[in-house]
Amino acid sequence: MTYGNLGLTECHHGPPMQNIYLVYDAQCPACDHYCRLVRIRASVGELVLVDAREAGPLMDEITAAGLDIDQGMVLKLDQRLYYGADAIHMLALLGSPSGVLNRLNRRLFGSRHLSRLLYPLLRACRNLLLKALRKTRINNLRRPGRARF
């Protein structure tokens, strides 16, 4: 059951849990794989994956905030937007302790400093991959001349 616009879903074993939204480019194979494997602790809420290529109120909010989705994923938690390195850092802090990827994610990105060092490298690899795959940019900020990677 959904509770209006509060972003809460009913939990059968306790109080309502919030939805946590992860907005990313689903056409990026590396991003898609990572986002589908990452898990958050059940006590935190439910992770909802959102394809940034699909129009909607969340993408409108991201654009209004001036965040270039081609340069970083966005995590929405408690009505706050976390962008790029901050998003991956928050995912690590919220992460479930189960699974190799989640433990590695927490070890690498649990540190804000390390997240900020590694995220630009990950973004550069993503951009090269999308260029090789001949994908178009999302270009949510409508910048001229930014159609392709």
N, C-alpha and C positions, 0 to 999 in steps of 0.2 A: 504494500500500500504506500502511496506517495502522499506526503503532507504538503499540498499546495506548492508555493514557490520557495519553501524553506530548504529544499534540496535534501530532505530527510526521508529515509525509507524505514519501514517497520522491521524490527528485529524480533523474532519469535522468542528469544531468550533474554530479553532485556529492553533497555530504552531505545528510542529511535536512533539510528545511525545516520551520519551525514554521507552524502555522495561527495567524492573527491574527484575532480575532473582533470584528466591529463590530455592536453591538446597537442597533437603532433601530426607530422606528414605521413599518412599511411602508405603513400606511394614510395617511400624510402624503405627498402627491404631491411636495412639495419635498424632503423628507428622502430619499424613495425615489430620486428622480432624482439627487440629489447622491451618495448611497451607491453607486449603480450606475455612476456615471461616475468616481468617485475611484479612482485606481490607486496601488499601492505598488510600490516597486522589487522586482523578482523576487528579488534577492539577500537580501531581508529575510524573505520567506515568502509565504504565500498568504493573501489577505484573504477571510474567510468572512463573508458577510452573514447576520445573524440577526434575524428578525422578533420584536420584543419582545412582540407579542401572542400568541406561541406559548409555552406552558408548557415548561419544561425545566430542566435543572440549572444552566445559565448564568443564566437569569432568577432561579432560586432564590438563586444566589450574589449577584447584584446586589441583590435584595431584602434578603438577610441583611446586606449591607453598608450598608443604609439609603439606597440611591440611588434617587431618584424618577425613573423612566424617562420620565415625562411632562415632566420638566424638563430632560432632557439625554440624549444618546446615550452609550453606553459602549463603550470600546475595551479589549479584553483582550489584553495582550501580556506574555509572560514571566510568567504567573501574576499579573499586576498589573492592576487595573482603573483605567482613566482615564475621567473623567466630564466631560461637558459641554465647556467651553472647553479643558480639558486633553486630552480625546479628539480634538478637531478639530486642536489644536496638534500632537499626536503623529502624526496622519494626515498633516499637512503635512510634518513632518520625515521620515516614511517614504516620502513620495510619489515617484512616478516623475517624471522630468523631461519625459516626453513628454506632449503634449496641452496645449491652452490652459487647460482647467479645472485641471489639475494644476499648471501653472506659476502660475496665479492663486491657487490654493489655498495654494501654498507661500509666495507673496509676502504674502498677507493673514494667514495663520494660522501662518506659520513663526516669528512673534514671539509669545511667550507673553503679553506685555503687550497686543498688539493683539487676540489671541484672546480674552482676558478682557474687553476692551472691546466687541468685536463680537458675541460669543456671546449675550449677553442680548437684543440687538436681533433676532438671527436666531430665538431662541426665542420672542420675543413675536410675530414675524411668523408663525411656525409655529402658535402657539396661536390666533391670529386666523383663519388659514386653516382649521384643524380645527374651530373654532367655526362658521365659515361653512358648512363641509361637514357640520355636525351629527354629527361623530364623537364617540364616547365616549372618555373617558380610559382608559388602561391601569390606572391606580391600583394598581400592584404593592405599594404600602405599605399598602393597604386603609384609606385615610383616609376617614372618613365625609363625605358631602356632596360628594364629588369625582368624580361619575360623568361629568359633561359639562364641556367647555371653556367 
